[in-house]
């Protein structure tokens, strides 16, 4: 916790945590929030046949943090069209 206060004291106001490991992500977000920082998260999207599960897991990780922004890091190509991927995302978010 002290580390986050030190980071905030150096002028950093935002933490963006990766959602790869639920416990680590939640701890980082909670500590940063308690230190008065803004918090956001990101999900590196793998198109490995478990796309929807990855999104669902990330959203579940972020449930304790209402209103948090989730960024999608998309660096790989998918076999599906952007419209198909967008529809799958909308179904998970709604």
N, C-alpha and C positions, 0 to 999 in steps of 0.2 A: 504494500500500500504506500509506504514511504517513497518508493521509487516513482510512483505515478504522481505524487505531490511534487517531487523534485522536477519531473518532466514538465508538469504544468507550470511550475515556478520559472522554468526556462523559456516560457512563452508558447509552448505547444498546447493547443486547446482541443485537439481532435485525435482520437484513437480509432483506427479501422482494424478490427481483429478478423483473422481468418476463422472460418467455421469448421475446419478440418477435424479438430479435436474438441468435442463438446465441453468437457471440463475445463480445458485451458482457455477456450474462447469465453465461457461464462465468467471465469475468474478474472480474466483481463478486462472484460467489459465492466464487471461490477466494481473492480478496483479503480478503474479510470473514472467511472461515473461518480464514485464516492469522493474522488479527488477533484471533482468539479469539471471534468473534461466532457466534451461532446463525444458520443460513441456512435460508431457505425460498424458494419461487418461486410465481409465479402465471401463469396463462394466461387471457388475455381471449378468451372463446369467441365466435367468429363463426359464425353458422349460414348459411353461404354455399355450402353444398354440399360443403365440404371439412372438415367438422367432425372427422371421424376423422383426417384428415391433420394438422390442427392439434394434436390431442392426441398423435399419434405423434411429431411433430416436437418438441413440448415434452418428452416423455419421453426422446427421444434426446439432447436438450440437457442433460438432468439426469443422464445415465448416470454421469458421473464422480463424482457426489455421492450415494453410496448412502444410502438412508434419508431423503432429503430430502422434506419435505412439499410437495405441489403443490396450490395453491389454484386453484379455477376461478372466474373473474370472469364471471358471467352477467348481462348487462344487457339483452340483446336477446331478443325472442321467437322461438321456433322453430316451424316447421310441424309438427314431430314431437312426440309426447307425451313427457312426462318419463320414462315407462317405456322407450320406445324409445331415448331418449338415454342413459339409465342403462345399458341393455344394451350399447349401443355402447361406452360408457366401460369397462365391466367387461371386454369382449373385449380392449380395448387394454391394460389393466392386467395382466390374467392372462397 
